[in-house]
Amino acid sequence: MPDRSRHQNLQPSSAADTHQVVQAVSTTVVTGSPSPSVTGEPVTFTATVSAAPPASGTPTGTVTFDFGDGTTPVVLPLTGGTATTGHACTVAAGCPYTVTANYNGDVNYATSSASIIQTVTPGQV
């Protein structure tokens, strides 16, 4: 029979710890092409959202594009970490415009944003 006398003074115990997982930092980059553009010319704006190190993976969710020209912002889903939209400034007045891409975050990645300056010149007559 095994000798249990060595363990008779030990009491059962347990331990617990809380581990909090927070959203990873994201980075947003926005580009516009062509730049500069002419009044009424379509410009392609692309927002690229990525995980900032040491995080990894591809953020999901949506990006809100604000064109800075008084038009209604556009909300688009990310596909593979990018969202692309077209926009044409209808007037050069108020130029240059600050175009901002706001990543709205998801369960794993925090919000981030980036801006560029889009110059719009009057068209030739």
C-alpha angles and dihedrals in degrees: 000000000000119000106248096172092097092063103040095100095054117102124205114262141177138189136204134192132189119227116193118205115201131191115278120243115260130204124212127199122184127196134182130202130225099027119206099030135189124244108280094012114132113245122197113221119193127189117198116195122192140169114264114230134297085032120078137191133067121291118232132195130070142317124213114212115204110189096196093227098099096263121128114277117247124227116206134175121247115244114193089343096308138095123189132190139168124230135171122201107223096201134036092209111110091027136183096060125203108225113199130193113199116194105212096206131230136224092287104033132053124230122273137169144198135191138203134188115245115197115206118193126196115264122250116265 
